[in-house]
Amino acid sequence: MRSSSRNLSKKSLNKFSSVFTQHERGSGARAMLKPVGVYGERLNMAQVGIASVWWEGNPCNMHLLDLSERIKKSVEAAGLVGLRYNTIGVSDAMANGTEGMKYSLQSRDLIADSIETVAAAQFYDGIITIPGCDKNMPGAIMALGRLNRPGLMVYGGTIRRGTLSSGKTCNIVDAFEGYGKRLRNEISQEEQEEIIAKACPGAGACGGMFTANTMASAIEAMGLTLPKTASLPAEFKETECVQVGSTMRYLLENDLKPRDIVTKDSILNAIAIVTAAGGSTNAVLHLLAIARAFEINDFSYTDFERIGKMTPVLCDMKPWGKYMMEDLHDAGGIPALLHFLHEHNILPAPHARTINHGATIAEIAKQYGQRNEPSFSQIVRSPHNPIKSEGHLAILRGSLAPQGSVGKITGKEGLL
């Protein structure tokens, strides 16, 4: 009579997928795994779900299927089984100002639910998420927090700026503003059409410190990504994808889980980076939701107020500033900004852990945060000469919003 388990040991990395692959009651599951290439010795390997928010309808997400294929190769090279699956997305930049925005916030929870559902139902041992646009990032991280199995996020990356026939550069902000300029006859219809045609030259999320880049920066500061994922342009993701497999194996071998990484301290680091970068107000509602998914019950609005009073706005970033995310990347990326904050005693929790082989966020920032001058100082001001001396995310309370609301106060109000 056969044993109820097959090749299962204390050191096995497949403690979840073994339900299907190692026990007699999983015979039907093993039969179904055979056609997808999981049989023989591969049944003894840990299974890693690779969840991308791929869809073809916008540049933020259109390339994520390709990234998932590269990541799968990296996972397989690390001696793990990579199994890809997908979830939905909404483009806020496209839906903004239309009925489509009614579906935006709920897409975050649909993403979280679907990533969690597949991973839990299929007993995956680890999860890699690949988001690209606005609500994708918090949805992916909420799923990791609920599951609490070894996992990480690979951001799809930022878009690069376009170039007009005049030699001037353009981006999605110019496309939005071009409509108003056309109404005021400041540009011709031909000029507006050229801006539309060249504002988004390829794959990647909107290039300023909009919600996508804001949340990618926050999650990198929380320690759930490889270094520089937030600022790396979408077209330069190959090296990062190659490194994912070995990192995933390290997480599995050391049973290092998302709740070991994401604590209140790491979320405070996220607030600091969002504040210094002048990031989106959406970070408030998303970080609150992430904290709830990770069961961090002592995190609230007051933490944004407290960290905001300690953290100046330093980065001159679009949509209200001058520079793009690709500029910040060229200047050293999020690690350089984190290291800069740490040097000036602004980073709240430099001891917080990351997925990067157990290194702290301060160690990662020092290792990868070389500043490229003079570019860095052009984008990031000294704390002694900030854009705004305190945070720009104002928590508002009153009869209109008894439980609180959020406003962005950049310090440039009233300036033309």
C-alpha positions in Angstrom: 0.0 0.0 0.0 1.4 3.5 -1.0 2.2 6.1 1.6 -0.1 9.1 2.0 2.8 11.4 1.2 5.5 11.4 -1.4 9.0 12.8 -0.9 7.9 15.4 1.7 10.4 16.5 4.2 10.9 19.3 6.8 13.1 21.2 4.4 10.7 21.0 1.5 9.7 24.4 -0.1 6.5 23.0 -1.4 4.5 22.9 1.8 1.3 24.3 0.2 1.5 22.7 -3.3 2.3 19.3 -1.7 -1.5 19.0 -1.0 -1.8 18.3 -4.7 1.6 16.9 -5.6 2.6 14.7 -2.6 -0.6 13.1 -1.2 -2.7 10.3 -2.5 -5.8 12.4 -2.5 -4.1 14.7 -5.0 -4.1 12.1 -7.8 -6.7 13.9 -9.8 -4.7 17.2 -9.4 -1.5 15.5 -10.5 -3.3 14.2 -13.6 -4.3 17.7 -14.5 -0.8 19.1 -13.8 0.7 16.7 -16.3 -0.5 18.5 -19.4 0.9 21.8 -18.1 4.3 20.3 -17.7 4.3 19.6 -14.0 5.2 15.9 -13.5 8.0 13.6 -12.4 10.7 15.5 -10.4 8.9 18.8 -11.0 6.2 17.6 -8.6 8.8 17.9 -5.8 9.4 21.6 -6.6 7.8 24.6 -5.1 5.1 26.2 -7.2 5.1 29.9 -7.7 2.1 31.8 -9.0 3.0 34.7 -11.3 0.1 37.0 -11.3 0.2 39.9 -13.9 -2.4 42.6 -14.4 -1.9 42.3 -18.2 -4.4 43.7 -20.7 -3.8 45.4 -24.0 -5.9 48.5 -23.5 -3.3 50.9 -22.2 0.5 51.4 -22.1 0.7 50.8 -18.4 -0.3 47.2 -18.7 0.2 46.2 -22.4 3.7 44.7 -21.8 3.1 42.8 -18.6 2.5 39.5 -20.3 6.0 39.8 -21.8 7.4 40.6 -18.3 5.6 37.6 -16.9 7.3 35.3 -19.4 10.7 36.7 -18.5 10.0 36.2 -14.8 8.8 32.7 -15.4 12.1 31.8 -17.0 13.9 33.3 -14.0 11.8 31.3 -11.6 12.3 28.1 -13.5 16.1 28.7 -13.6 16.0 28.9 -9.8 14.6 25.4 -9.6 11.0 26.4 -9.0 7.8 25.8 -11.0 6.4 29.1 -12.4 2.7 29.2 -13.2 1.3 32.3 -14.8 -2.2 33.7 -14.3 -3.9 37.0 -14.9 -6.3 39.6 -13.4 -8.2 42.7 -14.5 -7.3 46.4 -14.6 -8.7 49.8 -15.2 -6.9 52.8 -16.7 -7.5 55.8 -14.5 -5.9 58.1 -17.0 -8.3 57.0 -19.7 -11.4 56.7 -17.5 -10.9 60.0 -15.7 -13.8 62.4 -16.1 -16.1 59.6 -17.4 -18.5 57.0 -16.1 -15.6 54.6 -16.2 -14.1 56.1 -13.0 -16.9 54.5 -11.1 -15.1 51.2 -11.7 -11.6 52.4 -10.7 -11.4 52.0 -7.0 -13.4 48.8 -6.9 -10.9 47.3 -9.4 -8.3 47.4 -6.6 -10.3 45.0 -4.5 -11.2 42.8 -7.5 -7.4 42.5 -8.2 -6.7 41.6 -4.6 -9.6 39.1 -4.5 -8.6 37.4 -7.8 -4.9 37.1 -7.0 -5.7 35.7 -3.6 -8.3 33.4 -5.0 -6.1 31.6 -7.6 -3.1 31.4 -5.3 -5.1 30.0 -2.4 -7.3 27.6 -4.4 -4.3 26.3 -6.4 -2.1 26.0 -3.2 0.8 28.0 -4.6 3.9 28.2 -2.4 4.9 31.7 -3.4 3.4 34.6 -5.3 5.0 37.2 -7.7 2.7 40.0 -8.7 3.2 42.2 -11.8 1.1 45.4 -11.7 1.3 48.4 -14.0 -1.4 51.1 -13.4 -2.8 53.0 -10.4 -5.1 50.6 -8.5 -3.0 47.6 -9.6 -0.2 48.1 -7.0 -2.3 48.3 -3.8 -4.5 45.5 -5.1 -1.5 43.2 -5.6 0.0 44.1 -2.2 -3.3 43.5 -0.4 -3.4 40.0 -1.9 0.1 39.3 -0.7 -0.8 40.5 2.8 -3.9 38.3 3.0 -2.1 35.2 1.7 1.1 35.8 3.7 3.1 33.4 1.6 6.6 34.3 0.3 6.1 36.8 -2.4 7.2 40.1 -4.0 6.1 42.7 -6.5 7.6 43.6 -9.9 6.4 47.0 -11.1 5.7 47.3 -14.8 7.7 50.5 -14.9 7.3 54.1 -15.9 6.8 55.4 -19.5 9.4 57.6 -21.1 8.7 61.1 -22.5 7.9 61.7 -26.2 9.6 64.1 -28.5 7.8 66.5 -30.9 8.9 67.5 -34.4 10.1 70.8 -32.9 12.5 69.0 -30.6 10.5 69.7 -27.5 9.6 66.9 -25.2 6.0 65.9 -24.2 4.2 63.6 -21.9 0.6 62.7 -20.9 0.2 65.9 -19.0 0.7 67.8 -22.2 -2.0 65.7 -23.8 -4.4 66.6 -21.0 -3.5 70.3 -21.1 -3.5 70.3 -24.9 -7.3 70.2 -24.8 -7.5 73.4 -22.8 -4.9 75.1 -24.9 -6.8 74.2 -28.0 -10.0 75.6 -26.6 -8.1 78.9 -25.9 -6.5 78.8 -29.4 -3.0 78.7 -27.9 -2.2 75.8 -30.2 -3.5 74.6 -33.5 -5.4 71.4 -34.1 -2.4 70.0 -35.9 -0.2 70.8 -32.9 -2.7 69.1 -30.5 -2.8 66.0 -32.7 1.0 65.8 -32.7 1.0 66.0 -28.9 -1.6 63.2 -28.7 0.4 61.1 -31.1 3.7 61.4 -29.3 2.9 61.9 -25.6 3.0 58.1 -25.0 5.9 56.7 -27.1 5.7 53.1 -25.6 4.9 51.0 -22.7 4.8 52.1 -19.1 2.7 54.0 -16.5 2.2 57.8 -16.6 5.6 59.3 -16.2 5.1 61.8 -13.4 4.5 61.2 -9.7 0.9 60.1 -10.4 -0.7 57.3 -8.5 1.1 54.4 -10.2 4.6 55.8 -9.7 3.6 57.0 -6.2 2.5 53.6 -5.1 5.4 51.8 -6.7 7.7 54.1 -4.8 5.8 53.5 -1.6 6.0 49.7 -2.0 9.7 49.8 -2.8 10.1 51.8 0.5 8.1 49.1 2.3 10.6 46.5 1.2 8.5 44.3 -1.1 10.4 44.9 -4.3 13.8 44.6 -5.8 15.8 47.9 -5.7 14.9 50.6 -8.3 11.7 48.8 -9.5 9.7 52.0 -9.0 11.7 54.3 -11.2 13.1 51.9 -13.8 11.5 52.7 -17.2 9.4 49.9 -18.6 11.7 49.2 -21.5 14.6 48.5 -19.1 13.1 45.7 -17.0 15.1 42.8 -18.3 17.8 42.7 -15.6 15.2 43.0 -12.8 13.2 40.1 -14.2 16.3 37.9 -14.3 16.9 38.5 -10.6 13.4 37.6 -9.5 13.9 33.8 -9.5 16.8 33.7 -7.1 15.1 36.2 -4.8 11.9 34.1 -4.8 13.9 31.0 -3.9 15.6 32.9 -1.0 12.2 33.9 0.3 11.0 30.3 0.2 14.1 28.8 1.7 14.0 31.2 4.6 10.2 31.3 4.9 10.3 35.1 4.7 6.8 36.2 4.2 5.1 39.6 3.4 4.0 40.1 7.0 7.6 39.7 8.1 8.4 42.7 5.8 5.4 44.9 6.0 5.0 46.3 9.5 3.8 49.7 10.7 7.4 50.8 10.6 7.8 49.9 6.9 4.5 51.8 6.1 5.9 54.8 7.9 8.9 54.7 5.5 6.4 54.6 2.6 4.7 57.7 3.9 8.0 59.5 4.1 9.0 58.6 0.5 5.5 59.6 -0.8 5.8 62.9 1.1 9.3 63.7 0.0 8.4 62.9 -3.6 5.2 65.0 -3.5 3.2 61.9 -4.4 -0.5 61.3 -5.0 -3.2 61.7 -2.3 -4.4 58.3 -3.3 -1.5 56.9 -1.3 -3.5 57.7 1.9 -6.5 55.5 1.1 -4.3 52.7 -0.4 -1.8 52.5 2.5 -4.8 52.4 4.9 -6.2 49.5 2.9 -2.8 47.7 2.8 -2.4 48.1 6.5 -5.8 46.5 7.0 -4.9 43.6 4.7 -1.8 43.0 6.8 -3.8 43.3 10.0 -1.8 46.3 11.2 -4.5 47.7 13.4 -2.7 50.6 15.0 -2.2 52.5 11.7 -4.4 55.5 10.9 -4.7 59.0 9.5 -2.7 60.4 12.4 0.4 58.6 11.2 0.2 60.6 7.9 0.0 63.8 10.0 2.9 62.8 12.2 5.3 61.8 9.5 4.2 64.7 7.3 5.3 67.2 10.0 8.7 65.5 10.0 9.1 65.2 6.2 9.5 68.1 3.8 8.4 68.0 0.1 11.7 67.8 -1.8 11.1 66.5 -5.3 10.2 68.8 -8.2 8.1 66.2 -9.9 5.2 66.3 -12.4 2.2 66.6 -12.4 2.8 69.9 -10.6 6.6 70.1 -10.9 9.2 69.9 -13.7 10.7 66.4 -13.7 9.6 62.9 -14.7 10.2 59.5 -13.1 12.7 58.6 -15.7 14.7 61.7 -14.6 14.7 60.5 -11.0 15.8 57.1 -12.2 18.7 58.6 -14.1 19.6 60.6 -10.9 19.7 57.4 -8.7 16.1 56.3 -8.4 14.2 55.6 -5.2 17.2 54.0 -3.4 19.1 57.4 -3.8 16.1 59.3 -2.4 15.8 56.8 0.5 19.5 57.1 1.2 19.2 60.9 1.1 16.3 60.9 3.6 18.3 58.5 5.9 21.4 60.8 5.7 19.2 63.7 6.9 17.5 61.6 9.7 14.1 61.8 7.9 13.6 58.1 7.2 11.4 56.9 10.1 12.5 53.2 10.2 15.8 52.5 8.5 16.0 49.2 10.3 12.9 47.8 8.5 13.5 44.6 6.6 13.2 44.0 2.9 12.8 40.9 0.6 16.4 41.5 -0.6 18.1 38.6 1.2 17.2 40.0 4.6 18.9 43.4 4.2 17.3 46.5 5.9 15.9 49.3 3.8 18.9 51.5 5.0 21.4 48.9 3.8 19.6 48.6 0.4 19.5 52.4 0.0 23.2 52.7 0.8 24.2 49.8 -1.6 22.0 51.0 -4.6 21.5 54.6 -3.8 24.4 56.3 -5.6 23.4 59.8 -6.5 24.2 61.0 -10.0 25.0 64.7 -9.8 24.1 67.4 -10.7 20.9 65.7 -11.8 19.9 64.5 -8.3 20.2 68.0 -6.8 18.2 69.5 -9.6 15.3 67.2 -8.9 15.6 66.7 -5.1 16.1 69.8 -3.0 18.0 70.0 0.3 15.8 69.8 3.4 17.1 73.2 4.2 15.6 74.6 1.0 12.5 72.5 0.5 9.5 73.0 -1.8 7.4 72.8 1.3 8.8 72.5 4.8 6.1 70.0 5.9 4.2 67.3 4.1 1.7 68.1 1.3 -0.9 65.5 2.3 -3.3 67.4 4.6 -5.8 65.4 6.7 -9.0 67.4 6.8 -11.9 67.0 9.3 -15.3 68.6 9.5 -19.0 68.2 9.0 -18.5 67.4 5.3 -16.2 64.5 6.1 -16.7 63.4 9.8 -14.3 60.5 9.4 -11.6 62.6 7.6 -10.6 63.5 4.1 -7.4 64.2 2.2 -6.1 67.3 0.4 -2.8 68.0 -1.4 -1.1 71.2 -0.3 2.1 71.6 -2.4 3.1 75.1 -1.4 2.7 76.3 -4.9 -1.0 77.3 -4.5 -1.7 80.7 -6.1 1.6 80.7 -8.1 1.5 81.0 -11.8 
